[in-house]
Amino acid sequence: MKALEQYLEWLSNGVWGPPLLILLVGTHLFLTVRLRFIQRYLGTAIRLSFQRTAEGEGDVSHFGALTTALAATIGTGNIVGVATAVAAGGPGAVLWMWLTGIFGIATKYGEAVLAIKYRITTPQGAMAGGPMYALERGLHARWLGVVFAVLTAIAAFGIGNMVQANSISAMVVETFGVRKWITGVLMTACTAVVILGGIKSIANVCEKLVPFMAVFYVVGCTILLVMHAAAIPETLRLIVSTAFTGQAAVGGFVGAGVREAMRFGVARGLFSNEAGLGSAPIVAAAAQTKTSVRQALVSSTGTFWDTVVVCAMTGLVLVNSGEWTNGLRGAALTKAAFGDIPVVGPVVLTVGLLTFVFSTILGWSYYGEKAAEYLFGVGVITPYRMLWVAAVMVGSVVPLPAVWDFADIANGLMAVPNLISLILLSGVIVAETREHLWDQE
């Protein structure tokens, strides 16, 4: 068993190694150039995303699709993942993470254009779309679509469900001393209530939960920064300068070169905003939209909120606290940085993690369900939801590192068929953008 775990961990590190990171960043840059720096439409995109009016065919509003995608995207990676990056790559990792987010906007946009262009309406009248349909209908490579769907269905149970449930139950034990199975039962009940109602019910909850949790967390971080305001200029200087020079050893911090700062910043940025992994376009395809471009603009703001806002706030709080110089890593580092401020700090961290994690379980349930539906047809939906609810309970009580590494590997591999479709169909993305955006100016 131990040998299997070590092998899977080795494989997971291999999958998430330099080749995949280079492929993802390369696609971000390629699409940014091909789409004439689509990021300049960010203002328009944010304005569109707050419209809740129904327009055109679809299951949920622009806002509903965006918040459901954000629910899945904003997770422990935005808090603990950022801490891992700072612990391993120094303060400079924050800048690289931020840049990854800015270029990732183009990829997130491209994914959504394809998802809506190639989506289908199921016999039951619901929308279905995402990379598997783009691969099948755009590239006529159904086998690649099947590969993508299998990987998505596996990844969903790991990073989208059990890992998240386990991190909540472990945190509740640590903070409040409540037993794991109690947390498990409560969380399983909450999940069941929401997801058994399908996408409309999920979007309905996410529309309320996501803005609350994001605003609560960002305001909380802002309060922490204001209380340590004197250190902010030095923090910003550190983040920018060490991104290009590396950070020497300080106190318990081992030191990190530019390579580490880049590698960990970029990897955590990609892992957190999921641009290029092909998950978010699955829910973008359910949106009511007049043109593919309108929803794609809205979808692309997900990367902005996730990385450029939420991750950046965490990064500032962590570096500003100075705790990273004590050689702490991951969750211990976040706990120490937020714990510097009595009462307010731990509350912001605990509420932040609980809501971020629970919303991830909701958002990913839809991704996994759509992948299963693509493989086995509509009959699989109800059993899949039952299985999903059961997995929340199992995940809260039993830590299964082998399952998680396996899911991690599947999650990284999802990017491969998706990036193939993005690069080969980039002409289609450009044509749609020209017709619905550039020619309208």
Disulfide bonds with the S-S distance in Angstrom:
none
